[in-house]
Amino acid sequence: MTTPPTVIVVAGVAGSGKTTIGALLAERLGWDYAEADRFHSEANIAKMRAGRPLDDADRLPWLTAITAWIDDRVATGRPGVVSCSALKRVYREVLGGCRPGVRMVMLDGDRDLIAARMRDRLGHFFSVELLDSQFADLERPTPDDDVLTLSTTNTPEETVTRILAAFDLQAGDPSGTGAPG
Protein backbone atom coordinates (compact mmCIF):
# COMPACT_ATOMS: atom_id res chain seq x y z
CA MET A 1 0.00 0.00 0.00
CA THR A 2 1.64 3.24 -1.07
CA THR A 3 -0.59 5.85 0.58
CA PRO A 4 -2.58 5.57 3.79
CA PRO A 5 -6.36 5.59 3.42
CA THR A 6 -8.57 8.61 3.90
CA VAL A 7 -11.70 6.45 4.22
CA ILE A 8 -12.02 2.85 5.34
CA VAL A 9 -15.20 0.96 4.44
CA VAL A 10 -15.92 -1.93 6.82
CA ALA A 11 -18.09 -4.43 4.95
CA GLY A 12 -19.79 -7.76 5.60
CA VAL A 13 -23.15 -9.41 6.01
CA ALA A 14 -25.53 -8.28 8.74
CA GLY A 15 -24.26 -9.36 12.14
CA SER A 16 -20.63 -9.73 11.03
CA GLY A 17 -19.49 -6.96 13.36
CA LYS A 18 -19.28 -4.00 10.97
CA THR A 19 -20.62 -1.47 13.47
CA THR A 20 -18.49 -2.76 16.34
CA ILE A 21 -15.31 -2.85 14.25
CA GLY A 22 -16.03 0.41 12.42
CA ALA A 23 -16.77 2.36 15.59
CA LEU A 24 -13.73 0.94 17.41
CA LEU A 25 -11.45 1.61 14.44
CA ALA A 26 -12.68 5.20 14.12
CA GLU A 27 -12.27 5.74 17.86
CA ARG A 28 -8.72 4.37 17.85
CA LEU A 29 -7.79 6.59 14.90
CA GLY A 30 -9.70 9.68 16.01
CA TRP A 31 -11.61 9.67 12.70
CA ASP A 32 -15.28 10.34 11.90
CA TYR A 33 -17.53 7.29 11.88
CA ALA A 34 -20.76 6.69 9.97
CA GLU A 35 -22.98 3.66 10.44
CA ALA A 36 -24.54 2.56 7.15
CA ASP A 37 -28.00 2.05 8.63
CA ARG A 38 -28.34 5.81 9.08
CA PHE A 39 -28.28 6.18 5.28
CA HIS A 40 -31.28 3.85 4.70
CA SER A 41 -34.61 5.33 3.72
CA GLU A 42 -37.62 4.75 5.95
CA ALA A 43 -39.02 2.54 3.17
CA ASN A 44 -35.94 0.30 3.25
CA ILE A 45 -36.08 -0.01 7.03
CA ALA A 46 -39.81 -0.80 6.90
CA LYS A 47 -39.19 -3.44 4.24
CA MET A 48 -36.48 -5.15 6.31
CA ARG A 49 -38.54 -4.85 9.50
CA ALA A 50 -41.31 -6.68 7.63
CA GLY A 51 -38.87 -9.51 6.90
CA ARG A 52 -38.35 -8.72 3.21
CA PRO A 53 -34.80 -8.46 1.85
CA LEU A 54 -33.67 -5.44 -0.13
CA ASP A 55 -32.98 -5.72 -3.84
CA ASP A 56 -30.55 -3.77 -6.01
CA ALA A 57 -33.11 -1.02 -6.69
CA ASP A 58 -33.65 -0.56 -2.94
CA ARG A 59 -29.92 -0.43 -2.29
CA LEU A 60 -28.96 2.06 -5.02
CA PRO A 61 -30.09 5.28 -3.22
CA TRP A 62 -28.53 3.94 -0.01
CA LEU A 63 -25.20 3.28 -1.74
CA THR A 64 -25.39 6.71 -3.39
CA ALA A 65 -25.82 8.40 0.01
CA ILE A 66 -22.89 6.48 1.50
CA THR A 67 -20.77 7.33 -1.54
CA ALA A 68 -21.58 11.03 -1.06
CA TRP A 69 -20.34 10.75 2.54
CA ILE A 70 -17.14 9.08 1.31
CA ASP A 71 -16.63 11.70 -1.42
CA ASP A 72 -17.04 14.49 1.14
CA ARG A 73 -14.33 12.96 3.34
CA VAL A 74 -11.97 12.50 0.39
CA ALA A 75 -12.61 16.03 -0.95
CA THR A 76 -12.15 17.73 2.43
CA GLY A 77 -9.30 15.53 3.66
CA ARG A 78 -11.29 14.56 6.77
CA PRO A 79 -10.60 10.86 7.29
CA GLY A 80 -13.46 8.58 8.17
CA VAL A 81 -14.68 5.05 8.65
CA VAL A 82 -18.04 3.87 7.36
CA SER A 83 -19.73 0.51 7.71
CA CYS A 84 -21.70 -0.91 4.80
CA SER A 85 -22.63 -4.46 3.87
CA ALA A 86 -21.16 -3.98 0.35
CA LEU A 87 -22.19 -7.53 -0.43
CA LYS A 88 -21.61 -7.44 -4.18
CA ARG A 89 -18.48 -6.55 -6.08
CA VAL A 90 -20.36 -3.84 -7.98
CA TYR A 91 -21.40 -2.24 -4.67
CA ARG A 92 -17.78 -2.18 -3.54
CA GLU A 93 -16.82 -0.59 -6.86
CA VAL A 94 -19.48 2.11 -6.39
CA LEU A 95 -18.19 2.87 -2.90
CA GLY A 96 -14.46 2.65 -3.57
CA GLY A 97 -14.20 2.94 -7.31
CA CYS A 98 -11.12 4.76 -8.43
CA ARG A 99 -11.16 6.99 -5.36
CA PRO A 100 -7.62 7.31 -4.07
CA GLY A 101 -7.45 6.77 -0.36
CA VAL A 102 -10.55 4.58 -0.05
CA ARG A 103 -9.82 1.11 1.33
CA MET A 104 -12.21 -1.77 1.86
CA VAL A 105 -12.26 -4.36 4.67
CA MET A 106 -14.55 -7.40 4.40
CA LEU A 107 -15.51 -9.19 7.61
CA ASP A 108 -16.12 -12.78 6.60
CA GLY A 109 -17.46 -15.57 8.72
CA ASP A 110 -19.52 -18.64 9.25
CA ARG A 111 -23.27 -18.22 8.82
CA ASP A 112 -24.13 -20.09 12.03
CA LEU A 113 -21.73 -18.01 14.16
CA ILE A 114 -23.11 -14.79 12.72
CA ALA A 115 -26.71 -15.98 13.20
CA ALA A 116 -25.98 -16.74 16.86
CA ARG A 117 -24.58 -13.22 17.32
CA MET A 118 -27.64 -11.72 15.66
CA ARG A 119 -29.97 -13.60 18.01
CA ASP A 120 -28.16 -11.93 20.93
CA ARG A 121 -28.55 -8.36 19.70
CA LEU A 122 -31.61 -6.46 20.75
CA GLY A 123 -33.70 -3.82 19.04
CA HIS A 124 -32.24 -4.02 15.53
CA PHE A 125 -34.63 -3.93 12.57
CA PHE A 126 -32.67 -6.57 10.65
CA SER A 127 -33.74 -10.02 11.79
CA VAL A 128 -31.79 -13.25 11.67
CA GLU A 129 -34.41 -14.57 9.23
CA LEU A 130 -32.98 -12.21 6.58
CA LEU A 131 -29.42 -13.48 7.01
CA ASP A 132 -29.73 -16.15 4.32
CA SER A 133 -30.62 -13.46 1.77
CA GLN A 134 -27.39 -11.64 2.68
CA PHE A 135 -25.29 -14.77 2.19
CA ALA A 136 -27.11 -15.45 -1.11
CA ASP A 137 -26.14 -11.97 -2.36
CA LEU A 138 -22.60 -12.05 -0.95
CA GLU A 139 -19.84 -12.06 -3.55
CA ARG A 140 -16.69 -12.70 -1.55
CA PRO A 141 -13.70 -10.66 -2.68
CA THR A 142 -11.07 -12.31 -4.82
CA PRO A 143 -7.34 -11.60 -4.45
CA ASP A 144 -7.62 -9.20 -7.43
CA ASP A 145 -10.24 -7.06 -5.67
CA ASP A 146 -7.81 -5.28 -3.30
CA VAL A 147 -10.09 -5.93 -0.31
CA LEU A 148 -8.65 -6.82 3.08
CA THR A 149 -10.63 -9.87 4.22
CA LEU A 150 -10.64 -10.70 7.93
CA SER A 151 -12.32 -13.45 9.91
CA THR A 152 -15.20 -12.71 12.23
CA THR A 153 -13.71 -15.15 14.73
CA ASN A 154 -11.11 -12.59 15.88
CA THR A 155 -11.94 -10.26 18.74
CA PRO A 156 -12.84 -6.68 17.76
CA GLU A 157 -9.52 -5.49 19.20
CA GLU A 158 -7.56 -8.07 17.17
CA THR A 159 -9.45 -7.14 14.02
CA VAL A 160 -8.80 -3.42 14.47
CA THR A 161 -5.11 -4.08 15.15
CA ARG A 162 -4.91 -6.09 11.91
CA ILE A 163 -6.59 -3.29 9.96
CA LEU A 164 -4.21 -0.69 11.37
CA ALA A 165 -1.22 -2.86 10.47
CA ALA A 166 -2.48 -3.70 6.98
CA PHE A 167 -3.05 -0.04 6.12
CA ASP A 168 0.09 1.20 7.91
CA LEU A 169 -1.90 3.34 10.35
CA GLN A 170 -1.32 4.09 14.00
CA ALA A 171 -3.90 4.67 16.69
CA GLY A 172 -4.45 8.35 17.36
CA ASP A 173 -3.65 9.33 13.75
CA PRO A 174 -6.37 11.90 13.00
CA SER A 175 -4.55 13.10 9.89
CA GLY A 176 -4.76 9.80 8.02
CA THR A 177 -1.05 10.10 7.18
CA GLY A 178 0.23 7.15 9.18
CA ALA A 179 1.95 9.44 11.69
CA PRO A 180 0.99 9.31 15.34
CA GLY A 181 -1.41 12.07 16.39
N, C-alpha and C positions, 0 to 999 in steps of 0.2 A: 504494500500500500504506500503510495508516494505522498499523499497529502491526508492529513487527518480529516475526519468527517465534520460537516457543519450540522447535518441532521442524521439521526439514526432512526430507522424504522424497525420496530420490534414486531414481528409477524408470527402468525401461527393460528391454529384452530381455536375456537372458543374454549376457554378453560386451560389453555396451555401455559398461562402465566404471563401473558403480554403486559397486562396492567401492573402486576407486581414487579416484573423485571424492568419495564419502562420507567416506572416511577422511581425505583431504587437507582437505576442508572442515571437518570436525570438529577436526582438528589446528590449522588456521589460526584457528579461532574459540575453541579451548580448551573445546569441548563434548564430551559423551559421544558415542560412536559405537557403533552396533549393526549388524552385518552380518546381513542377512535369512536367510542359510543357517543360522545358529545356531538359528533358530526352527523349522526343519523337523523333523518326526518322523523317526525311523529308517526307518519304512515309506516315507515320501516319498523319502528319499535313496536307499533300495534300489530303489525304482521307477525313479527317474531314472538311477541307475547301470546298471540293466538296459535302458536305452534306451527306456523308456516315459514319455510325457509325463504330467504331472499334469492332473487335471480339477478342476472347481469344488469337488467334494466333498473332494478331497485338499487343496485350497488353503484351505478355510474355517478349519480349526483353526490353520493357519499364520498366516493373516491376523488371526485373533483374538488370537494370541500377540503379534504385532507391534503390534496396536492397544492391547493392555494395556501394552506398553512405552511407547508414545506417550502414553497416558492418564496413566501414572505421571509422565512428564516434565512434562506440562501441569499436573497436580495439584500437583506439588512445586516447580514453577518451575525445574527443572533442565533447561536447554536440551540438545537432542540432535539428532543426525543419524542416520537409519536408511536403509539401502538396502533396496529391495523392488522386484521386477519390476513390480507394480501394472499389469499389462497391460490390464485391462479398466476401463472407467469405474466400474463398480460396486465394484471392488476399491479404486479411489482414493477413492470415497465412503465406504467402510468405514473406511479409514485416516485420511482427513482429515475427512470428514463436516462437521459444523457446529462442529468444534473450533476455537475461536479460537487463533490462533498456530501452526497447522499449515499449512505450505506444501509444495507438491509441485513437483518438478523432474523432467521427462522427458528422458532422454538418447535422442535419436532419430538413427538412422543407417542406412546402406546395409547390406543383408544380407550382401553379399560382403565388405565391409570388416570387419564384426563377425565373420563366420566365420573370416576370416584371423587375427584377433586370438585367437579361441578356439583355433585350432590351435596357437598359440604358447604357450598357458598349460598348465602341467603340474600334474597331480595333482588336478584338479577333477572332481567326480562328474558334472557336467553336460557332456555331449558335444556336439560341433558337429552331430551327427546330429539332435539335438532342437531345433535352432535354428528350423527351419521351423515347428514346432508353436508356438513363441513368437510368430513373426510372424503365424501364422494367428489366434492369440488376441488379438493387439495391437489395441486400439482407441485410435488416436492422439487426443490431446486436441484439442478444438475451442477456438476463441477464448473461448467461453462457460464453459469448464471451469476457468478460473483456475489453469492449470498452466503453469509456465515451461518451455518446450521449447527445448532446446539441442542443437546438432549434436555428434555423436561425432567429427567431424573436427578439433575444437579440441583443443589440448593440455590435459591435466588442470589445469595452472595457469591457462590462459585460461578454462576452464570455471568453475573456482572463483571467479576474479575476477568473472566475469559474474554468478554467483549472489550473491556478496556485494553487488555493485552493485544488482542487481534487488531484493534484499530490504533494502537500506539498512543493511547490516551492515559492520562493520570487523573485520579480523583482530585476534585477541586480545580479543574481546568475550565473556567468559565469562558475562556477565549476560543476554545476549540482548536488550539494550535499544538496541543501535545505538551505544552509547558505547564508546570504546576502553577496553581492560581495564587 
